[in-house]
Amino acid sequence: MTKWIDQTTWRFLLVGCINTLFGTSIMFLAYNVLGLSYWLSSASNYFFGSILSYFLNKYFTFQKKDKSIGDILPFALNITICYYIAYGLSKPLVANLFRSMKDNGTMLVGMCLFVGLNYLGQRYFVFQKKE
């Protein structure tokens, strides 16, 4: 049984901070400057952020040394599922609980939900340690 909080968790959080700065900049720039929609803006965050996240998490967080690309499909599937659950839930949740918040607040809530779901998916599905 793996401990819930260990070195992997701390590395994931560090990578998450780096990735969040990168992806959030893309998302809010796309929404507020380029005028893209809520879905396109948040999706662009996760598309470009996922590329960075894959390499940082594979080699740094979960320390997988293999050069195989066999984990790209599970990684992409995990990201996609987490994205739709997190952002699908956050929009009605924020709209119903905080009517004064706009899409910017919804995107922040979606980010928080995504991080938790994504960590669990990467740790126990994509990059799970073989015992």
N, C-alpha and C positions, 0 to 999 in steps of 0.2 A: 504494500500500500504506500503510495507516494504522499508525502506531507503536502498540505495545501500551500503553505508559504515556505519557499526554499530559495536557493540561488536562482533557479529558473524563473521563479516569479519576479524577483528583483530585476533580472536581465530583461524580462518581457516588459516590465514597467519602464525601464530606461529606453529600450527600443521604442516603446509606445510614445514616450515624450518626444523623441526625435521625429518619429513618424507623424505625430499629432501636429507638430509645428509645420512640417512639410505639407501634409494633407489639408489641414485646416486653412492654411494660407491659400491653397488652390481653391478650396470650396467657397470661402467667403469672397475671394477675388472673382470667381466665376459668377456668383450670385449677385454681389453688390456692384461690381465694376463692369463685368461683361453682360450682365442682365440675363444670365441663363436661369432656367427654372429651378425650383427646389430639388426635383429629382435629378436633373442633369448636374447641378452643382454638387450635391452630396455624392452622386455616383462618380464624378470626376475625382473627388477626394479619394474614394476607395479604389478606383482604378489605378491612379498613379501611386497612391500610398501603398497599395498592395504589392506593387512591384518592389519597392524599397523594403517593405515589411517581409516579404518572402526571403530575400537574401539575408537581411539582418537577423531574422528569427531562426532561419535554418542553421546558419553557421555560427552565430553568436549566442542567441538565447538557448536553443535546444542542442547546439553543438553537434549537428549531424555532419559527419566528415565526407560522406559519400557524394559523388558528383552526379548521381542519377537524377533524372527529371521525373521519376515516377511519383513524386509527391506533389507535383504541380497541380494535377487534376483534383486531388483531395483538398489541397490548399484553396484553389479557386472555388470549389464547391462550398467549403467552410465559409469563405469570405462572402459568397453570394447569399447563403442561407442567413448568416448573421446580419448582413446588410438589410435584407428584406424584413426580417423579424424586428430588428432595432428601429428602422425608420418607418416601417409599417405601424408599429405600436406607438412610436413617439408622436407622430402627427395627431392622431385622435386623442391621445393622452394629454398632450399639452393644450390642444384646442379645447378640450372639455374641462380641464382643471385650471388653466390659466388663460382665459379668453383674451387677455390683453397682450399676450406674447405672440410675436409673429414667427415666421419661418426660421429666423435666426435662432430663436430659443429652442424651437423644435429640433433643429439640426444639432444643437448642443446636447440635448437630451438623447437624441439618437446616437451620438458619438459615445456617450457613457454606456448605454445599453450594448452597443457594438463591442466595446472593449472587453466587457465581461464575457459575452458570448464567444467572441473571437479567441480569447485566451483559453477557455475551456475546449473549444474545437481544435485549436492548434496543439494544445498539450495532450489531449486524450484521443485525438483522431488523426491529425495530419502528421505530427512529429512524435508520436508515442514511442516510448522506449520498449524495445523487444526484451522480454524477460525470459 
